[in-house]
Amino acid sequence: MKGKTVPQEPIPFRIEVSLVKIDGEWLVDDFSPVTAGGAVPESEGPVPSETPTTEGKQ
């Protein structure tokens, strides 16, 4: 049995992204979801690092 699709407004998804420039290349350092009123409180979102990591950098 197939489910019925209910028309609705799309839910906006926003993410705040922090970038760092390492050796001339911009890399993502951190990201967190953003609500209509602003960023999600730190207690609910990821904790940003003090310094960017170079894991995976070749």
PDB file of N, CA, C and O in Angstrom:
ATOM      1  N   MET A   1       0.847  -1.176   0.000  1.00  0.00           N
ATOM      2  CA  MET A   1       0.000   0.000   0.000  1.00  0.00           C
ATOM      3  C   MET A   1       0.889   1.234   0.000  1.00  0.00           C
ATOM      4  O   MET A   1       1.805   1.345   0.815  1.00  0.00           O
ATOM      5  N   LYS A   2       0.621   2.160  -0.911  1.00  0.00           N
ATOM      6  CA  LYS A   2       1.406   3.384  -1.016  1.00  0.00           C
ATOM      7  C   LYS A   2       0.866   4.444  -0.069  1.00  0.00           C
ATOM      8  O   LYS A   2      -0.341   4.554   0.150  1.00  0.00           O
ATOM      9  N   GLY A   3       1.810   5.237   0.500  1.00  0.00           N
ATOM     10  CA  GLY A   3       1.403   6.332   1.368  1.00  0.00           C
ATOM     11  C   GLY A   3       0.885   7.503   0.560  1.00  0.00           C
ATOM     12  O   GLY A   3       1.174   7.620  -0.631  1.00  0.00           O
ATOM     13  N   LYS A   4       0.124   8.366   1.201  1.00  0.00           N
ATOM     14  CA  LYS A   4      -0.439   9.537   0.554  1.00  0.00           C
ATOM     15  C   LYS A   4       0.469  10.736   0.820  1.00  0.00           C
ATOM     16  O   LYS A   4       0.870  10.968   1.961  1.00  0.00           O
ATOM     17  N   THR A   5       0.797  11.503  -0.232  1.00  0.00           N
ATOM     18  CA  THR A   5       1.631  12.696  -0.084  1.00  0.00           C
ATOM     19  C   THR A   5       0.748  13.881   0.282  1.00  0.00           C
ATOM     20  O   THR A   5      -0.271  14.141  -0.357  1.00  0.00           O
ATOM     21  N   VAL A   6       1.163  14.593   1.326  1.00  0.00           N
ATOM     22  CA  VAL A   6       0.427  15.763   1.775  1.00  0.00           C
ATOM     23  C   VAL A   6       1.205  17.006   1.377  1.00  0.00           C
ATOM     24  O   VAL A   6       2.353  17.157   1.797  1.00  0.00           O
ATOM     25  N   PRO A   7       0.620  17.914   0.572  1.00  0.00           N
ATOM     26  CA  PRO A   7       1.346  19.115   0.164  1.00  0.00           C
ATOM     27  C   PRO A   7       1.633  20.013   1.377  1.00  0.00           C
ATOM     28  O   PRO A   7       0.772  20.215   2.233  1.00  0.00           O
ATOM     29  N   GLN A   8       2.844  20.539   1.427  1.00  0.00           N
ATOM     30  CA  GLN A   8       3.217  21.450   2.516  1.00  0.00           C
ATOM     31  C   GLN A   8       4.369  22.318   2.058  1.00  0.00           C
ATOM     32  O   GLN A   8       5.028  22.018   1.062  1.00  0.00           O
ATOM     33  N   GLU A   9       4.609  23.389   2.784  1.00  0.00           N
ATOM     34  CA  GLU A   9       5.730  24.278   2.487  1.00  0.00           C
ATOM     35  C   GLU A   9       7.032  23.551   2.801  1.00  0.00           C
ATOM     36  O   GLU A   9       7.103  22.802   3.775  1.00  0.00           O
ATOM     37  N   PRO A  10       8.070  23.767   1.979  1.00  0.00           N
ATOM     38  CA  PRO A  10       9.356  23.132   2.289  1.00  0.00           C
ATOM     39  C   PRO A  10       9.953  23.717   3.568  1.00  0.00           C
ATOM     40  O   PRO A  10       9.796  24.904   3.856  1.00  0.00           O
ATOM     41  N   ILE A  11      10.633  22.873   4.321  1.00  0.00           N
ATOM     42  CA  ILE A  11      11.270  23.311   5.563  1.00  0.00           C
ATOM     43  C   ILE A  11      12.682  23.778   5.224  1.00  0.00           C
ATOM     44  O   ILE A  11      13.478  23.010   4.684  1.00  0.00           O
ATOM     45  N   PRO A  12      12.994  25.037   5.540  1.00  0.00           N
ATOM     46  CA  PRO A  12      14.344  25.523   5.213  1.00  0.00           C
ATOM     47  C   PRO A  12      15.388  24.933   6.162  1.00  0.00           C
ATOM     48  O   PRO A  12      15.201  24.923   7.378  1.00  0.00           O
ATOM     49  N   PHE A  13      16.472  24.450   5.598  1.00  0.00           N
ATOM     50  CA  PHE A  13      17.589  23.954   6.386  1.00  0.00           C
ATOM     51  C   PHE A  13      18.759  24.887   6.134  1.00  0.00           C
ATOM     52  O   PHE A  13      19.152  25.117   4.990  1.00  0.00           O
ATOM     53  N   ARG A  14      19.312  25.422   7.216  1.00  0.00           N
ATOM     54  CA  ARG A  14      20.452  26.332   7.088  1.00  0.00           C
ATOM     55  C   ARG A  14      21.579  25.827   7.972  1.00  0.00           C
ATOM     56  O   ARG A  14      21.352  25.300   9.062  1.00  0.00           O
ATOM     57  N   ILE A  15      22.800  26.001   7.478  1.00  0.00           N
ATOM     58  CA  ILE A  15      23.979  25.592   8.233  1.00  0.00           C
ATOM     59  C   ILE A  15      24.978  26.736   8.214  1.00  0.00           C
ATOM     60  O   ILE A  15      25.257  27.309   7.161  1.00  0.00           O
ATOM     61  N   GLU A  16      25.517  27.068   9.385  1.00  0.00           N
ATOM     62  CA  GLU A  16      26.579  28.057   9.477  1.00  0.00           C
ATOM     63  C   GLU A  16      27.902  27.314   9.366  1.00  0.00           C
ATOM     64  O   GLU A  16      28.151  26.358  10.100  1.00  0.00           O
ATOM     65  N   VAL A  17      28.748  27.761   8.444  1.00  0.00           N
ATOM     66  CA  VAL A  17      30.008  27.083   8.175  1.00  0.00           C
ATOM     67  C   VAL A  17      31.169  28.013   8.505  1.00  0.00           C
ATOM     68  O   VAL A  17      31.176  29.177   8.103  1.00  0.00           O
ATOM     69  N   SER A  18      32.156  27.491   9.241  1.00  0.00           N
ATOM     70  CA  SER A  18      33.386  28.233   9.530  1.00  0.00           C
ATOM     71  C   SER A  18      34.483  27.692   8.616  1.00  0.00           C
ATOM     72  O   SER A  18      34.681  26.481   8.523  1.00  0.00           O
ATOM     73  N   LEU A  19      35.195  28.599   7.943  1.00  0.00           N
ATOM     74  CA  LEU A  19      36.261  28.199   7.037  1.00  0.00           C
ATOM     75  C   LEU A  19      37.607  28.676   7.557  1.00  0.00           C
ATOM     76  O   LEU A  19      37.690  29.682   8.262  1.00  0.00           O
ATOM     77  N   VAL A  20      38.650  27.956   7.209  1.00  0.00           N
ATOM     78  CA  VAL A  20      40.024  28.368   7.506  1.00  0.00           C
ATOM     79  C   VAL A  20      40.834  28.216   6.221  1.00  0.00           C
ATOM     80  O   VAL A  20      40.560  27.344   5.396  1.00  0.00           O
ATOM     81  N   LYS A  21      41.825  29.073   6.070  1.00  0.00           N
ATOM     82  CA  LYS A  21      42.679  28.991   4.894  1.00  0.00           C
ATOM     83  C   LYS A  21      44.001  28.359   5.308  1.00  0.00           C
ATOM     84  O   LYS A  21      44.737  28.920   6.120  1.00  0.00           O
ATOM     85  N   ILE A  22      44.296  27.197   4.751  1.00  0.00           N
ATOM     86  CA  ILE A  22      45.517  26.473   5.078  1.00  0.00           C
ATOM     87  C   ILE A  22      46.275  26.239   3.769  1.00  0.00           C
ATOM     88  O   ILE A  22      45.748  25.645   2.828  1.00  0.00           O
ATOM     89  N   ASP A  23      47.499  26.709   3.730  1.00  0.00           N
ATOM     90  CA  ASP A  23      48.340  26.556   2.533  1.00  0.00           C
ATOM     91  C   ASP A  23      47.620  27.036   1.274  1.00  0.00           C
ATOM     92  O   ASP A  23      47.707  26.399   0.224  1.00  0.00           O
ATOM     93  N   GLY A  24      46.906  28.162   1.381  1.00  0.00           N
ATOM     94  CA  GLY A  24      46.226  28.754   0.235  1.00  0.00           C
ATOM     95  C   GLY A  24      44.928  28.083  -0.164  1.00  0.00           C
ATOM     96  O   GLY A  24      44.336  28.452  -1.179  1.00  0.00           O
ATOM     97  N   GLU A  25      44.469  27.109   0.605  1.00  0.00           N
ATOM     98  CA  GLU A  25      43.232  26.386   0.282  1.00  0.00           C
ATOM     99  C   GLU A  25      42.218  26.582   1.403  1.00  0.00           C
ATOM    100  O   GLU A  25      42.535  26.389   2.576  1.00  0.00           O
ATOM    101  N   TRP A  26      40.981  26.970   1.032  1.00  0.00           N
ATOM    102  CA  TRP A  26      39.920  27.150   2.025  1.00  0.00           C
ATOM    103  C   TRP A  26      39.341  25.793   2.390  1.00  0.00           C
ATOM    104  O   TRP A  26      38.943  25.021   1.517  1.00  0.00           O
ATOM    105  N   LEU A  27      39.298  25.506   3.703  1.00  0.00           N
ATOM    106  CA  LEU A  27      38.768  24.243   4.207  1.00  0.00           C
ATOM    107  C   LEU A  27      37.695  24.507   5.248  1.00  0.00           C
ATOM    108  O   LEU A  27      37.733  25.521   5.945  1.00  0.00           O
ATOM    109  N   VAL A  28      36.737  23.594   5.354  1.00  0.00           N
ATOM    110  CA  VAL A  28      35.695  23.707   6.373  1.00  0.00           C
ATOM    111  C   VAL A  28      36.306  23.334   7.719  1.00  0.00           C
ATOM    112  O   VAL A  28      36.886  22.259   7.866  1.00  0.00           O
ATOM    113  N   ASP A  29      36.173  24.236   8.709  1.00  0.00           N
ATOM    114  CA  ASP A  29      36.704  23.985  10.047  1.00  0.00           C
ATOM    115  C   ASP A  29      35.612  23.494  10.981  1.00  0.00           C
ATOM    116  O   ASP A  29      35.865  22.669  11.859  1.00  0.00           O
ATOM    117  N   ASP A  30      34.387  24.003  10.793  1.00  0.00           N
ATOM    118  CA  ASP A  30      33.287  23.648  11.681  1.00  0.00           C
ATOM    119  C   ASP A  30      31.981  24.004  10.989  1.00  0.00           C
ATOM    120  O   ASP A  30      31.962  24.849  10.094  1.00  0.00           O
ATOM    121  N   PHE A  31      30.901  23.372  11.391  1.00  0.00           N
ATOM    122  CA  PHE A  31      29.578  23.739  10.898  1.00  0.00           C
ATOM    123  C   PHE A  31      28.556  23.432  11.973  1.00  0.00           C
ATOM    124  O   PHE A  31      28.747  22.534  12.793  1.00  0.00           O
ATOM    125  N   SER A  32      27.458  24.195  11.960  1.00  0.00           N
ATOM    126  CA  SER A  32      26.394  23.973  12.933  1.00  0.00           C
ATOM    127  C   SER A  32      25.063  24.400  12.330  1.00  0.00           C
ATOM    128  O   SER A  32      25.023  25.306  11.497  1.00  0.00           O
ATOM    129  N   PRO A  33      23.970  23.756  12.744  1.00  0.00           N
ATOM    130  CA  PRO A  33      22.647  24.131  12.239  1.00  0.00           C
ATOM    131  C   PRO A  33      22.252  25.518  12.739  1.00  0.00           C
ATOM    132  O   PRO A  33      22.663  25.936  13.821  1.00  0.00           O
ATOM    133  N   VAL A  34      21.456  26.222  11.944  1.00  0.00           N
ATOM    134  CA  VAL A  34      20.987  27.558  12.304  1.00  0.00           C
ATOM    135  C   VAL A  34      19.467  27.529  12.345  1.00  0.00           C
ATOM    136  O   VAL A  34      18.825  26.972  11.454  1.00  0.00           O
ATOM    137  N   THR A  35      18.892  28.132  13.387  1.00  0.00           N
ATOM    138  CA  THR A  35      17.438  28.218  13.498  1.00  0.00           C
ATOM    139  C   THR A  35      16.971  29.576  12.992  1.00  0.00           C
ATOM    140  O   THR A  35      17.796  30.412  12.624  1.00  0.00           O
ATOM    141  N   ALA A  36      15.679  29.807  12.967  1.00  0.00           N
ATOM    142  CA  ALA A  36      15.129  31.073  12.507  1.00  0.00           C
ATOM    143  C   ALA A  36      15.616  32.243  13.360  1.00  0.00           C
ATOM    144  O   ALA A  36      15.751  33.357  12.855  1.00  0.00           O
ATOM    145  N   GLY A  37      15.879  32.007  14.637  1.00  0.00           N
ATOM    146  CA  GLY A  37      16.327  33.068  15.530  1.00  0.00           C
ATOM    147  C   GLY A  37      17.835  33.220  15.593  1.00  0.00           C
ATOM    148  O   GLY A  37      18.324  34.110  16.288  1.00  0.00           O
ATOM    149  N   GLY A  38      18.584  32.389  14.899  1.00  0.00           N
ATOM    150  CA  GLY A  38      20.043  32.450  14.937  1.00  0.00           C
ATOM    151  C   GLY A  38      20.637  31.068  15.120  1.00  0.00           C
ATOM    152  O   GLY A  38      19.971  30.054  14.908  1.00  0.00           O
ATOM    153  N   ALA A  39      21.875  31.043  15.510  1.00  0.00           N
ATOM    154  CA  ALA A  39      22.570  29.765  15.671  1.00  0.00           C
ATOM    155  C   ALA A  39      21.974  28.964  16.824  1.00  0.00           C
ATOM    156  O   ALA A  39      21.435  29.530  17.774  1.00  0.00           O
ATOM    157  N   VAL A  40      22.075  27.678  16.731  1.00  0.00           N
ATOM    158  CA  VAL A  40      21.620  26.792  17.801  1.00  0.00           C
ATOM    159  C   VAL A  40      22.527  27.007  19.000  1.00  0.00           C
ATOM    160  O   VAL A  40      23.742  27.110  18.833  1.00  0.00           O
ATOM    161  N   PRO A  41      21.967  27.080  20.219  1.00  0.00           N
ATOM    162  CA  PRO A  41      22.817  27.265  21.399  1.00  0.00           C
ATOM    163  C   PRO A  41      23.919  26.225  21.456  1.00  0.00           C
ATOM    164  O   PRO A  41      23.721  25.076  21.059  1.00  0.00           O
ATOM    165  N   GLU A  42      25.096  26.635  21.956  1.00  0.00           N
ATOM    166  CA  GLU A  42      26.259  25.746  21.984  1.00  0.00           C
ATOM    167  C   GLU A  42      25.975  24.416  22.650  1.00  0.00           C
ATOM    168  O   GLU A  42      26.534  23.392  22.257  1.00  0.00           O
ATOM    169  N   SER A  43      25.105  24.418  23.665  1.00  0.00           N
ATOM    170  CA  SER A  43      24.818  23.172  24.368  1.00  0.00           C
ATOM    171  C   SER A  43      24.135  22.153  23.469  1.00  0.00           C
ATOM    172  O   SER A  43      24.159  20.957  23.761  1.00  0.00           O
ATOM    173  N   GLU A  44      23.522  22.614  22.368  1.00  0.00           N
ATOM    174  CA  GLU A  44      22.820  21.716  21.461  1.00  0.00           C
ATOM    175  C   GLU A  44      23.612  21.403  20.199  1.00  0.00           C
ATOM    176  O   GLU A  44      23.332  20.407  19.532  1.00  0.00           O
ATOM    177  N   GLY A  45      24.585  22.225  19.860  1.00  0.00           N
ATOM    178  CA  GLY A  45      25.335  22.045  18.622  1.00  0.00           C
ATOM    179  C   GLY A  45      26.727  21.511  18.879  1.00  0.00           C
ATOM    180  O   GLY A  45      27.127  21.323  20.028  1.00  0.00           O
ATOM    181  N   PRO A  46      27.473  21.264  17.799  1.00  0.00           N
ATOM    182  CA  PRO A  46      28.838  20.783  17.963  1.00  0.00           C
ATOM    183  C   PRO A  46      29.734  21.849  18.557  1.00  0.00           C
ATOM    184  O   PRO A  46      29.489  23.042  18.377  1.00  0.00           O
ATOM    185  N   VAL A  47      30.755  21.435  19.252  1.00  0.00           N
ATOM    186  CA  VAL A  47      31.699  22.368  19.866  1.00  0.00           C
ATOM    187  C   VAL A  47      32.839  22.606  18.891  1.00  0.00           C
ATOM    188  O   VAL A  47      33.516  21.656  18.498  1.00  0.00           O
ATOM    189  N   PRO A  48      33.071  23.872  18.484  1.00  0.00           N
ATOM    190  CA  PRO A  48      34.149  24.142  17.529  1.00  0.00           C
ATOM    191  C   PRO A  48      35.519  23.923  18.158  1.00  0.00           C
ATOM    192  O   PRO A  48      35.703  24.107  19.361  1.00  0.00           O
ATOM    193  N   SER A  49      36.469  23.530  17.327  1.00  0.00           N
ATOM    194  CA  SER A  49      37.827  23.331  17.820  1.00  0.00           C
ATOM    195  C   SER A  49      38.540  24.674  17.931  1.00  0.00           C
ATOM    196  O   SER A  49      38.190  25.628  17.236  1.00  0.00           O
ATOM    197  N   GLU A  50      39.524  24.743  18.793  1.00  0.00           N
ATOM    198  CA  GLU A  50      40.312  25.967  18.954  1.00  0.00           C
ATOM    199  C   GLU A  50      41.230  26.180  17.754  1.00  0.00           C
ATOM    200  O   GLU A  50      41.486  27.314  17.348  1.00  0.00           O
ATOM    201  N   THR A  51      41.718  25.085  17.195  1.00  0.00           N
ATOM    202  CA  THR A  51      42.594  25.170  16.028  1.00  0.00           C
ATOM    203  C   THR A  51      42.130  24.155  14.998  1.00  0.00           C
ATOM    204  O   THR A  51      41.658  23.075  15.354  1.00  0.00           O
ATOM    205  N   PRO A  52      42.262  24.494  13.732  1.00  0.00           N
ATOM    206  CA  PRO A  52      41.835  23.542  12.709  1.00  0.00           C
ATOM    207  C   PRO A  52      42.759  22.338  12.660  1.00  0.00           C
ATOM    208  O   PRO A  52      43.946  22.436  12.969  1.00  0.00           O
ATOM    209  N   THR A  53      42.202  21.206  12.270  1.00  0.00           N
ATOM    210  CA  THR A  53      43.016  20.012  12.136  1.00  0.00           C
ATOM    211  C   THR A  53      43.467  19.884  10.706  1.00  0.00           C
ATOM    212  O   THR A  53      42.884  20.492   9.809  1.00  0.00           O
ATOM    213  N   THR A  54      44.482  19.114  10.487  1.00  0.00           N
ATOM    214  CA  THR A  54      44.965  18.875   9.131  1.00  0.00           C
ATOM    215  C   THR A  54      44.786  17.412   8.747  1.00  0.00           C
ATOM    216  O   THR A  54      45.445  16.915   7.834  1.00  0.00           O
ATOM    217  N   GLU A  55      43.874  16.716   9.462  1.00  0.00           N
ATOM    218  CA  GLU A  55      43.609  15.316   9.142  1.00  0.00           C
ATOM    219  C   GLU A  55      43.095  15.203   7.716  1.00  0.00           C
ATOM    220  O   GLU A  55      42.283  16.015   7.271  1.00  0.00           O
ATOM    221  N   GLY A  56      43.564  14.207   7.016  1.00  0.00           N
ATOM    222  CA  GLY A  56      43.122  13.992   5.637  1.00  0.00           C
ATOM    223  C   GLY A  56      43.848  14.858   4.637  1.00  0.00           C
ATOM    224  O   GLY A  56      43.644  14.689   3.435  1.00  0.00           O
ATOM    225  N   LYS A  57      44.688  15.780   5.077  1.00  0.00           N
ATOM    226  CA  LYS A  57      45.434  16.660   4.179  1.00  0.00           C
ATOM    227  C   LYS A  57      46.606  15.876   3.611  1.00  0.00           C
ATOM    228  O   LYS A  57      47.387  15.280   4.352  1.00  0.00           O
ATOM    229  N   GLN A  58      46.717  15.883   2.299  1.00  0.00           N
ATOM    230  CA  GLN A  58      47.807  15.118   1.669  1.00  0.00           C
ATOM    231  C   GLN A  58      48.854  16.047   1.138  1.00  0.00           C
ATOM    232  O   GLN A  58      49.850  15.596   0.573  1.00  0.00           O
TER     233      GLN A  58
END
